[in-house]
Amino acid sequence: MASNLPAQIIEDSGAGTNLYFDTYGEAPLEFPSNDVSATIGFFTSLGFDNDAAQVSAMTILRQAKIDGTPVSQLLDTLKSF
């Protein structure tokens, strides 16, 4: 049956549970505040919205921590792109 009503967005009620168990047993990642500020500032200077800058910064910080690479080195590399 056709309808003029907008499509309903179905929300996953188990999203929080999935997130919890996806990270269960992993140590939380901690970052120095100056690295966080510098990385967010880098993305906002490129014209990113504040929310997009924060998400991008957390992704870069997390990957730098996993790879054991200084964040400043990754940001310097990104400047060339």
C-alpha positions as CSV (number, residue, x, y, z in Angstrom):
1,M,0.0,0.0,0.0
2,A,1.4,3.4,-1.0
3,S,1.5,6.3,1.5
4,N,2.4,10.0,1.4
5,L,4.0,9.7,4.9
6,P,7.8,10.0,5.2
7,A,9.7,6.8,5.7
8,Q,10.3,5.9,9.3
9,I,13.9,5.8,10.5
10,I,14.5,2.5,12.3
11,E,16.9,2.9,15.2
12,D,18.9,0.0,16.5
13,S,18.1,-0.3,20.2
14,G,21.2,-2.6,20.6
15,A,23.7,-0.1,19.3
16,G,25.0,0.8,22.7
17,T,25.4,-2.9,23.7
18,N,27.2,-3.6,20.4
19,L,29.6,-0.8,21.1
20,Y,30.3,-2.0,24.6
21,F,31.1,-5.5,23.6
22,D,33.1,-4.4,20.5
23,T,35.5,-2.6,22.9
24,Y,35.3,-5.1,25.8
25,G,38.7,-6.0,27.3
26,E,40.6,-3.3,25.4
27,A,42.5,-0.6,27.3
28,P,41.1,2.9,26.8
29,L,43.2,5.1,24.6
30,E,44.4,8.3,26.3
31,F,46.0,11.2,24.5
32,P,47.9,14.3,25.8
33,S,45.7,17.4,25.7
34,N,48.1,19.3,23.6
35,D,48.0,16.6,20.9
36,V,44.2,16.7,20.9
37,S,44.1,20.5,20.7
38,A,46.7,20.6,18.0
39,T,45.0,17.9,15.9
40,I,41.5,19.5,16.2
41,G,43.0,22.9,15.4
42,F,44.7,21.4,12.3
43,F,41.4,20.2,10.9
44,T,39.4,23.4,11.8
45,S,42.1,25.5,10.1
46,L,41.3,23.4,6.9
47,G,37.7,24.5,7.1
48,F,36.3,21.5,8.9
49,D,33.2,22.0,11.0
50,N,33.9,21.5,14.8
51,D,32.2,18.1,14.9
52,A,33.9,16.9,11.8
53,A,37.3,18.2,13.1
54,Q,36.8,16.3,16.4
55,V,35.9,13.0,14.7
56,S,38.8,13.3,12.2
57,A,41.2,14.2,15.0
58,M,40.2,11.2,17.2
59,T,40.6,8.9,14.2
60,I,44.1,10.3,13.5
61,L,45.1,10.2,17.2
62,R,43.9,6.6,17.6
63,Q,45.8,5.4,14.5
64,A,48.9,7.3,15.6
65,K,48.7,5.6,19.0
66,I,48.2,2.1,17.4
67,D,51.1,2.7,15.0
68,G,53.4,4.2,17.6
69,T,53.9,7.3,15.4
70,P,53.9,10.9,16.8
71,V,50.8,12.8,15.8
72,S,52.8,15.7,14.7
73,Q,54.5,13.5,12.1
74,L,51.1,12.4,10.7
75,L,49.9,16.0,10.6
76,D,53.0,17.1,8.8
77,T,52.4,14.4,6.2
78,L,48.7,15.5,5.8
79,K,49.8,19.0,5.2
80,S,51.4,17.9,1.9
81,F,48.1,16.5,0.6
